[in-house]
Amino acid sequence: MKNALIISLNFRVAHISHLIASYRQFEELGYNSILYIHPNLIPFLPSEITNITNLNQIESAAIAIFWFPATKNLVEMLRLKWHFKAKIIYVFHEPIESRSTYRNFGLSRSEIVKIYARYLYQLSFVFISNAIILPSHKALKLYDNSIALKINRHRQYIPLLFSDESNGAKISREYFSYIGTIAYDHAYNEYLRFITQAINDTAIPNQIKFMIATRNKVDRSEEINTFIKNGRLKVIDGHPLSDDEINQCYASSFGVWNAYHRSTQSGVLAKASMFGTPAIVTSKNLSEFATDGKNVIACQNNTSYIQLKEALLKLYTSFDYLSQNSKKIFNTVFNYKIHNNTMYNLLSRLTSVNKSGGVKLLISISFIQERRVA
């Protein structure tokens, strides 16, 4: 049985759900799955998952899929391609947008320069890889309109992959939650301003509580401490959250914050849908994964208290309907099993080589046809 490496070389516990789903998928496609990961992730893995932390621990690899960007990717891609003769797949989450887009978000010149520097480095991954996976229609469009397409035309649309980690247990839905990294793109400050007003708003039912769950350290102002003491705010912070902890947060929330300044695709939205938890999003970030009034409530402006309050109350009063649709989105879009055939076809194209070692003409024709269809 051929080895398939599922790779994430940064320490991000939130990535484990993706990695395990990919691991299960390659198992079902007939490969011997192995996670190649940052060593600090090992304590957070299920015991039955085979893993390595160094390529010296294996003798062969047929496929290597890099799920996230990391500085170490470049060296390991080269080693896998030339020493192990593996086929390389890179999941490109966020192709570059225009400079004006970043300026409109209020990013400084130095921050924009850093974004472009990271992008240029990722283009080396694109060049080395045998195929690129784009996990959203927006990412696919950005890729096709950039220099990346000229570097590597072999790209495939596959959404973020998850296995269903919900256990069906009924948990009280108390919270409207911010779950994930505290970041400008995720509009954390806007969430904080909103809940501060909401908690002091007598028109918001006292049954509605709020939660912040993040590996970052939350700045506990006197007001934040008062909200915590009064039971209106729960904060889980300052350490990497295990998958079980993260799942508990989604399962106990009637809604999550996804009203980001910018989003190509959101792992938070996908993971929330696993638990039938709808979200508040910004209208500009509506996508094939998020339909206003169906599995999300959209607002035009994530700084408008009136709009956010209206969206919150809609989530709260229409939870059953939104939750049912949210779970349906997970089952039909994000569950890895739905995409087994697509991944199988991609792998078949990559591993079909002629006797001289060149890729068959059929592969090139297939990719060209795929691009025309897309």
C-alpha positions in Angstrom: 0.0 0.0 0.0 1.4 3.4 -1.0 2.0 6.1 1.6 0.2 9.4 1.5 1.5 12.2 3.6 -0.9 14.8 5.0 1.3 17.7 6.1 1.1 20.7 8.4 4.4 22.0 9.7 3.2 24.9 11.9 1.8 24.5 15.4 -1.9 25.2 15.0 -4.2 22.9 16.9 -7.2 24.2 15.0 -5.8 22.6 11.9 -6.2 19.1 13.3 -9.8 18.7 12.1 -8.7 19.3 8.5 -5.7 16.9 8.8 -7.8 14.1 10.3 -10.4 14.4 7.6 -7.7 14.3 4.9 -6.1 11.3 6.7 -9.5 9.5 6.6 -10.1 10.4 3.0 -6.7 9.0 1.8 -7.4 5.8 3.8 -10.7 5.4 2.0 -8.9 5.9 -1.3 -6.6 3.0 -0.7 -3.5 4.7 0.7 -1.6 4.3 3.9 -2.2 7.6 5.5 0.5 9.3 7.6 0.4 12.7 9.2 3.6 14.7 8.9 3.2 17.4 11.5 4.8 19.8 13.9 5.8 17.8 17.0 3.8 19.9 19.4 0.6 18.7 17.7 1.1 15.1 18.7 -0.6 15.3 22.1 -3.7 16.7 20.5 -4.1 13.7 18.0 -6.3 10.7 18.4 -4.2 7.7 19.5 -4.9 5.7 16.3 -3.5 8.3 13.9 -0.1 7.4 12.5 2.2 10.4 12.4 5.8 11.4 11.8 7.8 14.6 12.6 10.7 14.0 10.2 10.9 12.6 6.7 13.7 10.3 7.9 11.0 8.2 9.6 9.7 6.9 6.3 11.1 5.1 3.3 8.6 6.1 0.6 5.8 8.5 -0.2 3.6 8.5 -3.3 1.5 11.5 -2.5 2.2 14.5 -0.2 -0.6 17.1 0.4 0.5 20.3 2.2 -2.6 21.8 3.9 -1.2 25.0 5.1 1.6 27.5 4.4 4.8 27.2 6.4 8.4 28.4 6.0 9.6 24.8 6.1 7.3 23.7 3.2 9.8 24.7 0.5 12.6 22.4 1.6 10.3 19.5 2.4 8.5 19.8 -1.0 11.8 19.7 -2.8 12.9 16.7 -0.8 9.7 14.8 -1.3 9.6 15.6 -5.0 13.2 14.7 -5.9 14.2 12.1 -3.3 10.9 10.4 -2.7 9.5 11.0 -6.2 6.2 12.0 -4.6 3.4 13.9 -6.3 2.9 17.2 -4.4 -0.4 18.9 -3.8 -0.6 22.3 -2.2 -3.8 23.8 -0.7 -3.7 27.5 -1.5 -6.1 29.1 0.9 -5.8 32.8 0.1 -4.4 33.9 -3.3 -3.4 37.5 -3.4 -6.0 40.3 -3.8 -5.4 43.8 -5.2 -3.4 46.4 -3.2 -6.5 48.7 -3.2 -8.4 45.9 -1.5 -5.9 45.8 1.4 -5.7 49.6 1.6 -9.5 49.7 1.8 -9.3 47.4 4.8 -7.1 50.0 6.5 -3.9 48.0 6.4 -0.7 50.0 6.6 1.9 49.9 3.8 4.2 47.7 5.9 1.4 45.2 6.5 0.6 45.1 2.8 4.3 44.5 2.0 4.3 41.5 4.4 1.2 40.1 2.7 2.9 40.3 -0.7 6.1 38.9 0.6 4.3 35.8 2.0 2.4 35.5 -1.3 5.7 35.6 -3.3 7.1 32.9 -1.1 4.0 30.8 -1.6 4.4 31.0 -5.3 7.5 28.8 -4.9 5.1 26.1 -3.5 2.9 26.6 -6.5 5.8 26.2 -8.9 7.0 22.9 -7.2 3.6 21.4 -6.8 2.0 19.0 -9.2 -1.5 20.3 -8.4 -3.1 23.1 -6.5 -6.3 22.8 -4.5 -8.4 26.0 -4.2 -11.0 25.7 -1.4 -13.5 28.3 -2.5 -14.8 29.9 -5.7 -13.3 33.2 -4.6 -9.9 31.6 -4.1 -10.3 29.9 -7.6 -11.1 33.3 -9.2 -8.3 35.1 -7.5 -5.9 32.3 -8.6 -7.0 32.4 -12.2 -6.6 36.1 -12.3 -3.1 36.1 -11.0 0.4 35.1 -12.1 -0.1 31.9 -10.2 -2.1 30.4 -13.0 0.8 30.9 -15.4 3.1 29.2 -13.0 0.8 26.2 -12.4 -2.3 25.6 -14.5 -3.1 22.3 -12.7 -5.7 23.5 -10.1 -8.8 21.9 -8.6 -11.6 23.3 -6.6 -12.3 21.3 -3.4 -13.8 23.0 -0.3 -12.2 22.7 3.2 -12.5 19.1 4.4 -13.8 17.9 7.7 -15.0 14.7 9.2 -18.2 14.9 11.3 -17.0 15.3 14.9 -20.5 16.1 16.4 -21.8 13.3 18.6 -25.4 14.3 18.4 -25.5 15.2 22.1 -28.0 18.0 23.0 -26.2 20.9 24.7 -27.8 24.1 25.8 -27.3 26.8 23.2 -26.4 29.8 25.3 -23.7 31.8 23.5 -23.0 34.0 20.6 -19.3 33.3 20.2 -16.1 34.5 18.8 -14.0 31.4 18.1 -10.5 31.5 16.8 -7.4 33.7 16.5 -7.7 37.3 17.5 -6.9 39.1 14.3 -7.7 42.3 12.4 -9.1 40.3 9.4 -11.5 38.6 11.8 -12.8 42.0 13.1 -12.3 41.0 16.8 -12.5 44.7 18.0 -15.8 45.0 16.2 -17.1 41.9 18.0 -15.9 43.3 21.3 -17.5 46.7 20.8 -20.8 45.0 19.7 -21.1 42.7 22.7 -20.2 45.5 25.1 -23.2 47.4 23.8 -25.4 44.4 23.6 -24.8 43.3 27.2 -25.8 46.9 28.3 -28.8 46.9 26.1 -32.0 46.0 28.0 -33.7 45.0 24.7 -31.3 42.0 24.4 -32.7 39.1 26.5 -30.5 38.2 29.5 -30.6 34.6 28.3 -28.2 35.6 25.5 -24.7 35.2 26.6 -21.4 35.7 24.8 -18.2 33.8 24.5 -14.6 34.4 23.4 -12.6 31.2 22.7 -9.0 31.8 21.5 -5.4 30.6 22.0 -4.5 34.3 22.3 -4.6 36.2 25.6 -7.7 38.4 26.0 -7.2 41.8 27.5 -9.3 41.8 30.6 -10.5 45.4 31.2 -12.5 46.2 34.2 -15.7 46.1 32.1 -14.8 42.7 30.6 -14.2 41.3 34.1 -17.6 42.6 35.2 -19.3 40.9 32.3 -17.5 37.6 33.2 -18.4 38.0 36.9 -22.1 38.6 36.0 -22.2 35.5 33.8 -22.9 37.3 30.5 -19.4 36.6 29.1 -17.3 33.5 29.1 -13.7 33.7 28.1 -11.5 30.7 27.2 -8.0 32.0 26.3 -4.3 31.9 26.7 -3.6 28.3 25.6 -4.0 26.2 22.5 -7.5 24.8 22.5 -7.9 21.1 22.0 -10.3 19.8 19.3 -12.6 18.7 22.1 -12.6 22.2 23.7 -13.3 23.8 20.3 -16.1 21.4 19.5 -17.7 22.2 22.9 -17.6 25.9 22.1 -19.4 25.4 18.8 -21.9 22.9 20.3 -22.9 25.3 23.1 -23.3 28.4 20.7 -26.5 29.4 19.0 -24.4 31.5 16.7 -20.8 32.5 15.8 -19.2 35.7 14.7 -18.1 35.5 11.1 -18.6 39.2 10.2 -15.0 39.4 9.1 -13.4 42.3 7.3 -12.0 39.9 4.7 -12.5 36.2 4.0 -11.6 33.9 1.1 -13.1 30.9 3.0 -13.6 30.4 6.7 -12.8 27.3 8.7 -14.9 28.8 11.5 -18.0 28.8 9.2 -17.3 25.3 8.1 -16.7 23.9 11.6 -19.8 25.8 12.9 -21.9 24.1 10.3 -20.7 20.7 11.6 -22.6 21.5 14.8 -25.5 23.1 13.1 -24.4 26.5 14.4 -25.3 29.5 12.1 -23.3 32.7 11.8 -23.4 36.4 11.3 -21.4 37.4 8.2 -20.8 40.6 6.3 -22.7 40.8 3.0 -19.5 41.1 1.0 -18.4 37.7 2.3 -21.5 35.8 1.2 -20.4 32.8 -0.8 -21.3 29.3 -2.1 -21.1 28.3 1.6 -23.2 31.1 3.1 -26.7 32.1 2.1 -28.4 35.0 3.9 -31.5 33.9 5.7 -30.7 30.2 5.2 -27.6 29.3 7.2 -26.3 32.8 8.0 -27.6 36.2 8.7 -25.8 38.9 6.7 -25.2 42.6 7.6 -23.8 45.3 5.4 -21.7 46.9 8.1 -19.9 45.1 10.9 -19.5 48.3 12.8 -23.2 49.1 12.9 -24.7 48.2 16.2 -28.2 48.4 14.9 -27.5 45.9 12.0 -25.6 43.5 14.3 -28.3 43.6 16.9 -30.9 42.8 14.3 -28.8 40.0 13.0 -28.2 38.6 16.5 -31.9 38.6 17.4 -32.7 36.9 14.0 -30.2 34.2 14.9 -31.7 33.7 18.3 -35.3 33.6 17.3 -34.8 31.6 14.1 -32.2 29.2 15.4 -34.0 25.9 14.6 -34.4 26.7 10.9 -30.9 28.2 10.5 -29.4 25.3 12.4 -31.0 22.7 10.2 -29.8 24.4 7.1 -26.3 24.9 8.5 -26.0 21.2 9.2 -27.2 20.4 5.7 -24.5 22.6 4.3 -21.9 20.6 6.2 -23.3 17.3 5.1 -23.4 18.3 1.4 -20.3 20.6 1.1 -17.7 20.2 3.9 -17.9 16.5 4.8 -14.8 14.9 3.2 -16.7 11.9 2.0 -18.6 14.1 -0.5 -15.3 14.8 -2.3 -13.8 11.4 -2.4 -14.5 11.0 -6.1 -13.0 14.4 -6.9 -9.9 13.6 -5.0 -9.7 10.2 -6.5 -9.8 11.7 -10.0 -7.2 14.2 -9.2 -4.9 11.6 -7.8 -5.5 9.4 -10.8 -4.4 12.2 -13.1 -1.3 12.8 -11.1 -0.2 9.2 -10.9 -0.9 8.3 -14.5 2.5 8.5 -16.2 3.9 6.9 -19.2 6.9 4.5 -19.3 9.4 7.3 -20.0 8.2 9.1 -16.9 6.4 12.0 -18.7 2.9 12.9 -17.9 0.4 11.5 -20.4 -1.2 13.9 -22.8 -4.5 12.8 -21.3 -3.6 14.7 -18.1 -3.0 18.0 -19.9 -6.2 17.6 -21.9 -8.1 16.8 -18.7 -6.8 19.9 -16.9 -7.6 22.2 -19.9 -11.2 20.8 -20.0 -11.6 21.3 -16.3 -10.5 24.9 -16.5 -13.0 25.6 -19.3 -15.8 24.0 -17.3 -14.8 25.9 -14.2 
